Amino acid sequence: MIEAINDALDTMLERDPDVILMGEDIGYFGGVFRCTAGLQEKYGHTRVFDTPISECGIIGVAVGMGAYGLRPVPEIQFADYIYPGLDQLISEAARLRYRSAGEFIAPLTVRSPFGGGIFGGQTHSQSPEALFTHVAGLKTVVPSTPHDAKGLLIAAIEDNDPVVFFEPKRIYNGPFDGYYDRPTRPWKDHPDARVPEGYYSIPLGKARIVREGSALTVLAYGTMVHVAEGVCREKGVDAEIIDLRTLVPLDIEAVENSVEKTGKCLVLHEATRTSGFGAELAALVQERCFYHLEAPVERVTGFDTPYPHSLEWAYFPGPIRVGEAIDKLLEA
């Protein structure tokens, strides 16, 4: 996924002279996770440059760049540190098109690694995606495969509205099924790791059906797509797994069509439970599919605590909790 993201950025830097990359350590060093490696050397210091440690400044400068015709792609090194930039992102970027009656836009794409699974502790493991889905004017994207990461990132950079692009760092180097005590698997053997060369985009707001099924619907995004796949495969459950890809805009048609077919729905995400995006999904399913539901919507999420370091795998919504929720739905 790291290589796919780097390839997407390379493609857009070459394709559009208005694309600018900026962030802490993204230039000479190539980023903490190496997603921007080699790009400053190739495109120069004016198009790929390091910034001070000031998330508010990074987003503020990006908003100004976008208003004057550039397409900045700022990186926030970890999603946990995006909060100092919230005022600029919410009060300025998300409102600019509306408040100027379309005279100005803010076509910036904020990239940020998020989620746990790497023993980052409470300040390097958070999943704050729900905060941004609450803001009118922002789009929120979460890829789960290298193929989608490149296509969605290109689409985000080309979009005329601000996009928050969260990259699940636990699956940067390979899919993760939640079994932390098993050997890791690289992406190279995964079918969705085949990434076409050159330009292609995946429309924002279009979910992906990972596998078709009739027993229940699983709604997930990011790392949890792979956890759901692993559990359903091991349990032999005929589940339909939907990778949402983008939370806003949401492919509600794909959700409705699946739940109406299966009659049961499980929502997975790693973020804390209360007011997490899963609550919105559960409400939408209840509103739109009530008469098709054969059981209440189930949620498996993180807990309402800071992300613990020593108890990381108790917090992470792993195979045991996911499996118990599936059993509960199938028995209903």
C-alpha positions as CSV (number, residue, x, y, z in Angstrom):
1,M,0.0,0.0,0.0
2,I,2.9,2.3,0.7
3,E,4.2,1.8,-2.9
4,A,0.7,2.3,-4.3
5,I,0.3,5.6,-2.4
6,N,3.7,6.8,-3.5
7,D,2.8,5.8,-7.1
8,A,-0.5,7.8,-6.9
9,L,1.4,10.9,-5.7
10,D,4.1,10.4,-8.4
11,T,1.4,10.1,-11.1
12,M,-0.4,13.3,-10.0
13,L,2.8,15.3,-9.5
14,E,3.7,14.4,-13.1
15,R,0.2,14.9,-14.5
16,D,-0.7,18.2,-12.8
17,P,1.8,21.0,-12.1
18,D,-0.6,22.4,-9.5
19,V,-0.2,19.4,-7.2
20,I,2.0,20.2,-4.2
21,L,3.0,17.9,-1.4
22,M,3.8,19.2,2.1
23,G,4.2,17.9,5.6
24,E,6.6,17.0,8.4
25,D,9.6,15.0,7.2
26,I,8.0,14.1,3.8
27,G,10.7,15.7,1.7
28,Y,14.3,14.6,2.2
29,F,13.4,11.8,4.5
30,G,10.4,10.6,2.5
31,G,7.9,10.4,5.3
32,V,7.8,8.3,8.5
33,F,6.2,5.4,6.6
34,R,8.2,6.2,3.3
35,C,5.0,7.1,1.3
36,T,6.7,10.1,-0.2
37,A,10.2,8.6,-0.7
38,G,12.1,9.9,-3.7
39,L,9.5,12.5,-4.7
40,Q,11.3,15.6,-3.6
41,E,14.4,14.4,-5.4
42,K,12.3,13.9,-8.6
43,Y,10.1,17.1,-8.4
44,G,12.2,19.5,-6.4
45,H,11.9,21.5,-3.1
46,T,9.1,23.8,-4.3
47,R,6.6,20.9,-5.0
48,V,7.5,18.5,-2.3
49,F,8.7,20.2,0.9
50,D,9.0,19.8,4.6
51,T,7.1,22.0,7.0
52,P,7.5,23.1,10.6
53,I,5.8,20.9,13.3
54,S,2.6,23.0,13.1
55,E,-0.5,21.1,12.0
56,C,-2.6,24.3,12.1
57,G,-0.1,26.0,9.9
58,I,0.1,23.0,7.5
59,I,-3.7,23.0,6.9
60,G,-4.0,26.8,6.9
61,V,-1.3,27.2,4.2
62,A,-3.0,24.4,2.2
63,V,-6.4,26.2,2.3
64,G,-4.7,29.3,0.9
65,M,-3.0,27.3,-1.8
66,G,-6.2,25.7,-2.8
67,A,-8.1,29.0,-2.9
68,Y,-5.5,30.4,-5.3
69,G,-5.5,27.5,-7.8
70,L,-3.1,24.9,-6.4
71,R,-4.0,21.3,-5.4
72,P,-2.1,20.8,-2.2
73,V,-1.7,17.3,-0.6
74,P,-0.7,18.0,3.1
75,E,0.3,15.1,5.2
76,I,-0.5,14.9,8.9
77,Q,2.1,12.5,10.2
78,F,-0.3,10.6,12.5
79,A,-4.1,11.2,12.6
80,D,-3.7,11.7,16.4
81,Y,-2.1,15.1,15.6
82,I,-4.7,16.4,13.2
83,Y,-6.6,18.2,16.0
84,P,-4.5,21.4,16.0
85,G,-5.6,21.8,12.3
86,L,-9.3,21.2,12.9
87,D,-10.2,24.9,12.9
88,Q,-8.6,25.5,9.6
89,L,-10.0,22.3,8.1
90,I,-13.6,22.7,9.4
91,S,-14.1,26.4,9.7
92,E,-12.2,27.4,6.5
93,A,-11.6,24.5,4.1
94,A,-15.0,22.8,4.5
95,R,-16.9,26.2,4.3
96,L,-15.0,28.0,1.6
97,R,-17.0,27.0,-1.5
98,Y,-20.3,27.7,0.4
99,R,-19.3,31.0,2.0
100,S,-17.9,32.4,-1.3
101,A,-20.9,31.2,-3.4
102,G,-18.6,29.0,-5.5
103,E,-16.0,31.8,-6.2
104,F,-13.3,30.0,-4.2
105,I,-12.7,26.2,-3.6
106,A,-10.4,24.3,-1.3
107,P,-9.2,21.3,-3.4
108,L,-6.9,19.9,-0.7
109,T,-6.4,16.2,0.2
110,V,-5.2,15.7,3.7
111,R,-3.3,12.4,4.0
112,S,-2.9,10.8,7.4
113,P,-2.0,7.3,8.8
114,F,-4.6,6.2,11.3
115,G,-5.7,3.2,13.5
116,G,-3.8,0.9,15.8
117,G,-2.2,-2.5,15.6
118,I,1.4,-1.3,15.7
119,F,1.8,-0.7,19.5
120,G,1.6,3.1,19.0
121,G,-0.2,3.7,22.3
122,Q,-2.8,6.3,22.9
123,T,-1.2,9.1,20.8
124,H,-0.3,7.1,17.7
125,S,-3.3,4.8,17.3
126,Q,-6.5,6.8,17.2
127,S,-9.3,6.5,14.5
128,P,-11.0,9.9,14.4
129,E,-12.8,9.5,11.1
130,A,-16.3,10.0,12.6
131,L,-15.3,13.6,13.6
132,F,-14.9,14.5,9.9
133,T,-18.0,12.7,8.6
134,H,-20.0,15.1,10.8
135,V,-18.7,18.2,8.9
136,A,-20.7,19.3,5.9
137,G,-18.3,20.1,3.1
138,L,-15.6,17.5,3.9
139,K,-15.2,14.1,2.2
140,T,-13.7,11.2,4.1
141,V,-12.0,8.3,2.4
142,V,-10.4,5.1,3.9
143,P,-8.8,2.5,1.5
144,S,-8.3,-1.1,2.4
145,T,-6.1,-2.4,-0.5
146,P,-3.2,-1.1,-2.5
147,H,-5.4,-1.1,-5.7
148,D,-8.0,1.1,-4.0
149,A,-5.4,3.3,-2.2
150,K,-4.0,4.5,-5.5
151,G,-7.3,4.9,-7.4
152,L,-9.0,6.6,-4.5
153,L,-6.1,8.9,-3.8
154,I,-6.0,10.1,-7.4
155,A,-9.7,10.7,-7.3
156,A,-9.4,12.6,-4.0
157,I,-6.6,14.9,-5.4
158,E,-8.7,15.7,-8.5
159,D,-11.8,16.5,-6.4
160,N,-12.6,20.2,-6.0
161,D,-13.7,19.7,-2.4
162,P,-11.4,19.0,0.6
163,V,-10.9,15.3,1.3
164,V,-9.5,13.7,4.4
165,F,-7.7,10.5,3.3
166,F,-7.1,8.1,6.2
167,E,-4.5,5.4,5.5
168,P,-4.8,2.3,7.9
169,K,-1.2,2.0,8.9
170,R,-1.6,-1.6,10.2
171,I,-2.1,-2.7,6.6
172,Y,0.5,-0.5,4.9
173,N,2.7,-3.6,4.4
174,G,0.2,-6.4,4.2
175,P,-3.4,-7.5,4.9
176,F,-4.2,-8.1,8.6
177,D,-6.9,-10.6,9.6
178,G,-6.7,-9.7,13.3
179,Y,-4.6,-12.7,14.4
180,Y,-1.7,-10.8,15.8
181,D,0.1,-13.9,17.0
182,R,0.3,-15.5,13.6
183,P,3.0,-14.7,11.0
184,T,2.4,-11.6,9.0
185,R,1.5,-11.8,5.3
186,P,2.8,-9.5,2.6
187,W,0.6,-7.8,0.0
188,K,2.4,-9.5,-2.9
189,D,0.2,-12.6,-2.8
190,H,-3.1,-10.7,-2.4
191,P,-5.2,-10.2,-5.6
192,D,-5.9,-6.5,-4.8
193,A,-2.2,-5.8,-4.6
194,R,-2.0,-5.8,-8.4
195,V,-1.8,-2.1,-9.1
196,P,-2.0,-0.8,-12.7
197,E,0.8,1.5,-13.8
198,G,0.0,5.1,-14.7
199,Y,-3.2,6.9,-14.2
200,Y,-6.5,5.4,-13.0
201,S,-9.1,6.6,-10.5
202,I,-11.9,5.0,-8.4
203,P,-14.9,7.2,-8.0
204,L,-15.6,8.5,-4.5
205,G,-18.9,7.3,-3.1
206,K,-18.7,3.8,-4.6
207,A,-18.5,0.8,-2.3
208,R,-16.8,-2.5,-3.2
209,I,-18.4,-5.8,-2.6
210,V,-15.5,-7.9,-1.3
211,R,-17.5,-11.1,-1.4
212,E,-21.1,-11.9,-2.1
213,G,-23.3,-13.8,0.4
214,S,-26.8,-14.3,1.7
215,A,-26.5,-15.0,5.5
216,L,-25.7,-11.5,6.7
217,T,-24.2,-8.2,5.6
218,V,-20.9,-6.9,7.0
219,L,-20.2,-3.2,6.7
220,A,-16.5,-2.4,7.2
221,Y,-13.7,-0.2,6.0
222,G,-9.9,-0.1,6.3
223,T,-8.3,-2.8,8.3
224,M,-11.6,-4.3,9.5
225,V,-12.4,-5.4,6.0
226,H,-9.6,-8.0,6.3
227,V,-10.6,-9.0,9.8
228,A,-14.2,-9.6,8.6
229,E,-12.9,-11.7,5.6
230,G,-10.7,-13.8,7.8
231,V,-13.4,-14.6,10.4
232,C,-16.1,-15.4,7.8
233,R,-13.6,-17.6,5.9
234,E,-12.6,-19.6,9.0
235,K,-16.2,-19.9,10.2
236,G,-17.5,-20.8,6.8
237,V,-20.2,-18.1,7.0
238,D,-21.9,-17.0,3.8
239,A,-21.6,-13.4,4.6
240,E,-21.7,-10.5,2.1
241,I,-18.8,-8.1,3.0
242,I,-19.0,-4.6,1.8
243,D,-15.9,-2.3,1.9
244,L,-17.4,1.2,2.1
245,R,-14.2,2.8,0.8
246,T,-15.6,6.3,1.3
247,L,-17.6,7.2,4.4
248,V,-18.7,10.6,2.9
249,P,-20.1,10.3,0.3
250,L,-21.5,7.0,1.4
251,D,-22.8,4.4,-1.1
252,I,-26.1,3.9,0.6
253,E,-27.5,2.0,-2.3
254,A,-25.0,-0.8,-1.9
255,V,-25.8,-0.9,1.8
256,E,-29.5,-1.0,1.2
257,N,-29.4,-3.6,-1.5
258,S,-27.3,-6.0,0.6
259,V,-29.2,-5.7,3.8
260,E,-32.5,-6.1,2.0
261,K,-31.1,-9.4,0.6
262,T,-29.6,-10.8,3.8
263,G,-31.9,-9.4,6.5
264,K,-29.0,-9.1,9.0
265,C,-26.3,-6.5,9.4
266,L,-23.0,-6.3,11.3
267,V,-21.0,-3.1,11.5
268,L,-17.3,-3.1,12.2
269,H,-14.8,-0.3,13.0
270,E,-11.8,0.2,15.1
271,A,-12.7,3.6,16.5
272,T,-14.4,4.1,19.9
273,R,-18.0,3.0,20.0
274,T,-20.0,6.0,21.2
275,S,-20.8,8.3,18.3
276,G,-18.5,6.3,16.0
277,F,-19.4,6.1,12.3
278,G,-21.0,2.7,13.0
279,A,-23.8,4.4,14.9
280,E,-24.6,6.4,11.7
281,L,-24.5,3.2,9.7
282,A,-26.8,1.4,12.1
283,A,-29.3,4.3,12.1
284,L,-29.3,4.4,8.3
285,V,-29.9,0.6,8.0
286,Q,-32.7,0.8,10.6
287,E,-34.3,3.8,8.8
288,R,-34.1,2.3,5.3
289,C,-34.2,-1.4,5.8
290,F,-36.4,-1.8,8.9
291,Y,-39.0,-4.2,7.4
292,H,-36.3,-6.4,5.9
293,L,-34.3,-6.8,9.2
294,E,-34.6,-10.1,11.0
295,A,-32.4,-9.1,13.9
296,P,-31.1,-5.8,15.4
297,V,-28.0,-4.4,13.8
298,E,-24.9,-5.5,15.6
299,R,-21.8,-3.4,16.1
300,V,-18.2,-4.5,16.9
301,T,-15.9,-1.6,17.7
302,G,-13.2,-0.2,19.9
303,F,-14.0,0.7,23.5
304,D,-14.7,4.1,24.9
305,T,-11.2,4.5,26.3
306,P,-7.9,5.9,25.1
307,Y,-6.1,3.3,22.9
308,P,-4.1,1.2,25.4
309,H,-0.5,0.1,24.8
310,S,-0.2,-3.0,26.9
311,L,-3.8,-4.2,26.2
312,E,-3.8,-3.3,22.5
313,W,-5.3,-6.6,21.4
314,A,-8.0,-6.5,24.0
315,Y,-9.1,-3.2,22.6
316,F,-8.7,-4.1,18.9
317,P,-12.0,-5.6,17.5
318,G,-10.4,-8.9,16.7
319,P,-11.7,-12.3,15.5
320,I,-13.1,-13.4,18.8
321,R,-15.4,-10.5,19.2
322,V,-16.3,-10.4,15.5
323,G,-17.0,-14.1,15.6
324,E,-19.3,-13.8,18.6
325,A,-21.3,-11.0,16.9
326,I,-21.7,-13.2,13.8
327,D,-22.9,-16.1,15.9
328,K,-25.4,-13.9,17.7
329,L,-26.8,-12.6,14.3
330,L,-27.1,-16.1,12.8
331,E,-28.9,-17.5,15.9
332,A,-31.4,-14.7,15.8
